[in-house]
């Protein structure tokens, strides 16, 4: 069994490799002025860092696509994000 601690770069590379387009890290100190129930420590008292990731939304769907294309893209992106979250 390994006690290897994962570095930010390793985690970033992994999240990108499973489908995210963008990954970011922020100290929970950045949330000091957030309402109490929005502060990361409210949900995870031992948290030190917030990890965010995103998928790109295609501009063509926003600019020219009908509402049905927009809705289908939202559903697809939500499914892709769910897959990343569960990994």
C-alpha positions in Angstrom: 0.0 0.0 0.0 1.4 3.4 -1.0 1.4 6.6 1.1 2.0 8.7 -2.0 0.4 12.1 -1.7 -1.1 13.4 -5.0 0.3 16.7 -6.2 -1.7 19.4 -7.7 -0.1 18.7 -11.1 -0.9 15.0 -10.9 -4.5 15.7 -10.0 -4.9 18.4 -12.7 -3.4 16.1 -15.3 -5.7 13.3 -14.2 -8.9 15.4 -14.3 -7.9 16.8 -17.7 -7.2 13.2 -18.9 -10.7 12.0 -18.0 -12.4 14.8 -19.9 -12.3 18.2 -18.2 -11.3 21.2 -20.2 -10.2 23.4 -17.3 -9.1 22.7 -13.7 -8.4 25.1 -10.9 -7.5 25.2 -7.3 -8.3 27.8 -4.6 -7.5 28.1 -0.9 -10.6 28.1 1.2 -9.3 31.5 2.5 -10.7 33.0 -0.7 -14.2 32.2 0.6 -13.8 34.1 3.9 -16.4 36.6 2.9 -18.9 34.1 1.5 -22.1 33.4 3.4 -21.6 30.8 6.0 -23.5 28.0 4.2 -21.5 28.7 1.0 -18.1 28.4 2.7 -16.3 25.1 1.9 -15.7 24.5 5.6 -19.4 24.5 6.1 -19.7 21.3 4.0 -16.2 19.8 4.7 -14.7 21.2 7.9 -11.2 19.8 7.2 -11.0 21.2 3.6 -8.0 23.3 2.8 -8.5 23.6 -1.0 -11.4 23.9 -3.4 -10.9 22.0 -6.7 -13.0 23.2 -9.7 -13.2 21.9 -13.2 -15.2 22.7 -16.3 -16.2 21.5 -19.7 -16.4 23.9 -22.6 -19.8 24.8 -24.0 -19.6 25.0 -27.8 -20.1 28.6 -29.0 -22.0 27.4 -32.1 -24.8 26.0 -29.9 -25.1 29.3 -28.1 -24.9 31.5 -31.2 -26.9 29.6 -33.8 -28.4 26.5 -32.3 -32.1 26.1 -31.6 -33.3 25.7 -28.1 -33.4 21.9 -28.5 -29.7 21.8 -29.4 -28.9 23.9 -26.4 -30.9 21.6 -24.1 -29.3 18.5 -25.6 -25.8 20.0 -25.1 -26.6 20.8 -21.4 -27.7 17.2 -20.8 -24.6 15.9 -22.5 -22.2 18.1 -20.6 -24.0 17.3 -17.3 -23.4 13.6 -18.0 -19.8 14.2 -18.8 -19.2 16.1 -15.6 -21.0 13.4 -13.6 -18.5 10.9 -15.1 -15.6 13.0 -14.1 -16.9 13.5 -10.5 -17.3 9.8 -10.0 -13.8 9.0 -11.0 
